[in-house]
Amino acid sequence: MGNGIILKLKKLFPETKLDDVAGCLKYQGKPKILKEMDNAIRQGVNESWHNCG
């Protein structure tokens, strides 16, 4: 609106615990080590920085 924005509160998700949602995280591959996860995160950050311009 004009020179500003309007933020509207949406219905909140019900509170959940990890055990409630862990079943939807089905990964079939070999477990990753921390170094592999760090490298993947670093690569994603680098790609997003290169695509910002």
C-alpha positions, 0 to 999 in steps of 0.5 A: 500500500503506497510506500509500505506493506501490510502484514496480516497474521495467518493461522498458526500451525499446531505445535509439533514435536520431531517425532510427529513429523520425522516420518515424512523425512524419508531419505533412502541414500547413504547417510551423510557425514557432517563434512559432506553436509557442510560442503553442500550448504556452502555450495548452496550459499555460493550458488545463491550469491552468484544468482543474486546479481 
